[in-house]
Amino acid sequence: MSYTGPDFDPPPSRRFRRGPLTVALAALVPGALLGWAVYAAVGGSGDDGGDASKSAGASASASSPAPSSADASPPDGPDESDGKKSSTSPDSASGSASASSSPSASAPAGTGPLKGKVVVIDPGHNPGNFRHTAEINRQVDIGTNSKECDTTGTSTNDGFSEAKFTLDVAHRMRALLEAQGATVKLTQDDDRPFGPCIDERARIGNKAKADAVVSIHADGSGTGNRGFHVILPGPVNSGAADTRAIVEPSRELGERIAGNFVRATGNGPSNYVGGGTGLVTRKDLGGLNLSTVPKVFIECGNMRDSKDAALLTSGAWRQKAARGISEGIASFLRG
């Protein structure tokens, strides 16, 4: 079985491509192939079968049915208000009592290969969203149409919430990127009661003039659907949305993250979207439509599949995921 991943050496006619990029991407291919070969050989088993970081919270609410691939929402994996995202309450993570009007900033940048670069990490969903359903259900403009401000996100069958997962991975990524000299900002750090809304999340990256923005998620698809996928912005020019300038650099960012994610985790691309490439393009996501800087989403795995859930609830695996995403960002920023 082989990794049929993204085109790591795209045609030189693309904008934002330079000579050194071809060399860097070519060097990435053997690692990605090796990672996927290992994944196929071991059957995609977890690295440690779980750890103390796994949530001990309550199981998902019985009133919220488990998401399935038959939902009416787009089949390419959810972002902000896709029906596949369960409306269950999160585990023991709790929201702050007061809102913060600014994103969580990193410590002063040190020295390193990424000094001077700004990275915005967007942990999908806020642990307190479930307490503020009226606020997160209000409609916001995403250029092409309107969508809900945010959702609660999904969870594993044992109650480990997507919100807790994304925040943990974001913290690990921040540490890795700051160690290389980058300035890192989070769109939220469980420092506000809910949100921010999807349009505000985009504005945070734009205002920071980020060199790269990555939104961290985990999917809520049907049992048996496994693997990661990176969501890329499609060309949109409608209302407040104009992604035309960021489509190509965002694709490059996504390709590099996909390759490094395979190499770091040993896990393969989604078996249910993306045609085995690990890449999906969408035009219906406000977080991408309203971005004016290179941005992608990554669905790190499917929380509703027991095998993927075993990985997502493992602290050791989350560290691998954080490393893979961070290495992809660093590779993109180094050019």
C-alpha positions, -999 to 999 in steps of 0.1 A, spaced: 0 0 0 14 34 -9 7 70 1 -10 87 -27 -5 121 -11 -5 156 -24 17 169 -52 49 178 -33 66 192 -63 40 214 -80 45 229 -114 70 258 -114 45 281 -130 26 285 -97 30 318 -80 49 319 -47 72 290 -59 109 294 -59 138 272 -69 147 261 -34 111 250 -29 114 222 -54 144 208 -35 127 211 -1 95 194 -13 114 167 -31 133 160 2 100 156 19 86 128 -3 108 99 11 98 108 46 61 109 37 63 76 18 81 60 47 56 72 72 27 59 52 45 26 47 49 22 84 13 31 89 1 5 64 25 -22 79 13 -18 115 -24 -13 106 -26 22 119 -25 12 156 -21 37 183 13 45 197 6 39 234 -31 29 236 -40 61 255 -26 80 285 -35 100 315 -44 130 293 -75 112 281 -107 128 293 -125 113 322 -156 134 314 -191 123 309 -202 105 277 -219 124 249 -255 134 256 -280 107 246 -302 135 231 -276 143 205 -274 115 179 -240 104 167 -230 121 135 -231 101 103 -219 105 67 -255 107 57 -259 142 71 -272 168 48 -242 190 52 -212 190 28 -194 156 28 -159 172 29 -156 173 66 -170 200 89 -157 233 100 -180 257 117 -216 246 115 -216 213 97 -242 189 109 -216 162 115 -203 182 145 -221 169 176 -238 193 199 -227 174 230 -214 191 261 -176 190 264 -158 170 291 -143 186 322 -129 216 303 -147 248 314 -150 283 300 -137 315 315 -161 338 333 -150 369 313 -144 375 277 -111 386 262 -113 410 232 -78 401 219 -62 368 209 -38 350 232 -3 363 222 29 344 224 59 352 246 84 376 231 99 360 200 134 346 206 160 337 181 157 309 155 150 301 119 114 315 123 123 348 139 102 376 125 74 352 113 39 354 127 18 322 131 -18 323 142 -32 290 156 -70 287 156 -81 260 181 -115 250 167 -144 257 190 -144 270 226 -149 247 256 -176 271 268 -196 272 236 -222 247 249 -232 271 276 -240 299 251 -261 283 224 -280 315 216 -248 334 210 -231 308 189 -262 302 168 -265 337 156 -258 342 119 -226 359 106 -217 370 71 -191 348 54 -191 366 20 -210 339 1 -238 335 26 -245 335 63 -236 308 88 -238 302 125 -212 321 146 -197 288 158 -207 253 171 -198 232 201 -178 208 181 -179 170 183 -165 145 209 -155 109 212 -181 84 223 -164 86 258 -169 123 260 -135 137 251 -144 170 234 -130 184 202 -126 217 220 -103 202 245 -84 183 218 -78 214 196 -67 235 225 -42 209 237 -27 205 202 -25 243 199 -6 246 231 19 220 219 23 237 186 29 270 202 57 257 222 73 240 192 70 271 170 82 296 197 112 274 202 121 282 166 117 319 171 82 325 157 56 348 172 25 327 179 -10 339 186 -41 318 194 -75 330 184 -88 317 218 -72 301 248 -103 292 268 -100 328 280 -135 339 270 -170 325 276 -176 315 240 -163 320 204 -148 339 188 -172 337 159 -159 324 126 -157 358 110 -137 372 140 -114 342 138 -105 352 103 -101 388 113 -76 379 140 -53 363 115 -57 392 91 -51 418 117 -19 400 129 -7 400 92 1 364 99 25 345 76 4 314 82 -28 305 99 -39 269 108 -72 260 122 -71 228 143 -101 204 142 -112 168 146 -140 153 125 -173 138 136 -180 114 108 -193 78 108 -176 47 122 -150 33 99 -141 67 84 -105 73 94 -75 95 87 -67 132 85 -75 157 58 -64 193 52 -90 218 40 -78 244 15 -96 276 4 -112 276 -30 -113 307 -52 -141 330 -38 -149 365 -47 -183 375 -32 -193 402 -8 -167 405 19 -149 374 7 -120 374 -18 -96 344 -15 -80 347 -49 -47 360 -36 -44 333 -9 -55 302 -28 -20 292 -41 1 299 -10 -26 282 11 -23 251 -11 14 251 -6 10 254 32 -16 226 31 6 203 11 36 208 34 14 201 65 -1 170 49 34 155 41 48 163 75 17 151 93 21 117 76 58 116 85 54 126 121 24 105 130 26 75 107 -11 80 99 -25 81 65 -49 105 48 -87 102 50 -103 72 35 -136 90 31 -128 124 16 -100 138 -6 -96 107 -28 -66 95 -8 -47 128 -11 -54 142 23 -64 175 7 -99 189 3 -109 222 -13 -140 241 0 -157 274 -6 -183 273 21 -162 279 52 -162 314 67 -128 310 84 -112 305 50 -134 327 28 -127 358 50 -90 352 53 -66 376 35 -35 356 46 -25 320 39 -48 297 59 -58 260 60 -79 238 83 -68 203 94 -91 176 106 -66 155 125 -88 124 126 -124 112 132 -135 113 169 -164 90 162 -143 61 150 -129 40 179 -94 35 163 -90 72 155 -104 81 189 -77 60 206 -51 82 188 -68 115 194 -71 109 232 -34 99 235 -11 127 247 18 110 230 0 110 196 -12 146 200 25 156 204 33 138 172 4 156 155 15 190 168 50 183 156 38 173 121 17 204 117 44 226 131 70 212 108 47 217 79 43 254 89 80 258 94 88 243 60 63 267 44 77 297 62 113 289 53 103 286 16 
